[in-house]
Each structure stands twice: as C-alpha cells, then as structure tokens.
Amino acid sequence: MIESVEKLPRAGWDEWYVFAQPVDLGVSRLKSNIFDPALKPGEVGVFVNYGFAFHPPERATSLADPFWNQLDHIRPESYIADNDYLTFVTRDESLFAAVAKALSYPSN
C-alpha cells in the first residue's frame, strides 16, 4: 500500500495501476514481448516501456487494443504512466476532470 506519493520508486519510465485495495495482478510480462504471444488474463504487460501514450494519437496505434483489454482484466481505478508523455486513465469522471484542470495551461 502506498502511503506517500513521495516514496514511490521512480527510475526512468514508470507505470502505475491504482486500486482501492490490494489486488493480485498475475504474472508480469516485463521481460517479454507483449505481442508474442499476445497478453492473456492473468498476465500483465508493461506498456510504458513501448513508448505508449494516447497523445499524439499515432503513439497508441498498435498498443491501444491490448492496453484496453488489460484494463478490462485487472480493473484498476486509475492508470498513470510517465515516459516521454504523461498518460492518465481513470474510471472516476470527477477525478479525471480535476487532473485535467490541474494539468491544463491557464487561459489568458
């Protein structure tokens, strides 16, 4: 359980799945190709290492379907990835709006 964001390990590109309580994610596919063989329930791919992001849109082309499938299997509240891009996905609409507002540039 994370008690302080400051204590999160950060080294290079990072990816987090956020849950309300501890969850068994299954087997990590960190050291193998997530395309061969394709990810299946009980396996967790690490998308951030492939430069995955939704913006610009061309960054998500081959990874979007496996990413959404994985989220359907493990059902986190939120997903956060930090590589060359910041990616934030959540089931909580009000949280998404708050994060989007906090990250937006102030209008003049």
N, C-alpha and C positions, 0 to 999 in steps of 0.2 A: 504494500500500500504506500502510495506517495503521500507524504505529509507536508512536503515543501517543494515547490517548483525549483527553487534554487539548488536542490540536491539531486535533480535529475541528471543522469550522466549524459554528457554531450561531447561527441568527438566526430567531427565531420558531418555526414548526412545522417539525420535521425528521423525516426518514425515511432509514433506512439498511438496506441489504442486505449481509449478511456472508457472505463466501466464503473458502475456504481459499487460493485463488489468484485472480489477476486473471481477470475474465470480461467479455466483450462483452455488455452488456445490450440493445443495439439502440438504437432511436430513442426519445428522451424525448417523452412527451406532456404535459409540464409545462404548456405554454401552451395546451392544447386540452382540450375536454370529453372525459372518458374514456368517456362513454356514447354519443357521437355523432361519428363512428362508434365502435362497440364496439372495445375493445382486441383486438389480434391478436398472435400470436407475432412477436417482433422489435420490438415497441413496449412501452414501459414507462410505465405510469400512475403518478401520484403521489397516493396515497390519503390521506395525512395532510392534504392541503390541503382535503379534503372533510369533515374532522372525523371521519374513520374511526377506530373503536375497536370492540372486541368487548364491552366492558362500559362502561356498561349495554348489554344486548343490543339495544335499539332503535337504537343507533348503527350497527350493522352491516347493517341490513336490505337496502338496495339495493346495497351495496358488497361484501358477503361473497363472492358468486359470482365477480365479476370479480377480486377480490383473490386468491382461491384459484387461479383459472385462471392468473393472472400468476405466482404462486409455482410452479405446476407447470411453467411455461415456462422460468423463469430459474433455478429450483432453488437458492436460497441455503441456506446452513446455518441462518441466522437472519435475522429481520426485526425492526427496532426502529423504533418511531415515537413521537414526542413532540409532542403537541398539547395539548388540554385533558386528555387521558388518556395514559397510558403503555401502549403495546402492545408485547408481546414474543412472537414466534413462533419456534420452533426445531425442527429435526429431532432434536436431541440431548436425549433424555429427562433425562439426568443434569444437563445444563446448565439445562434448564427448571426442574427441582426446586431447583437451587441458587439460581437467580434468584428463584423464588417464595418460597423461605425467606428470602432476603436482604431482600425487599420486604415480607414479612408483618410485622404488628404482633406484638410479643411477647405471649404469653398471660399472664394474671395468675394 
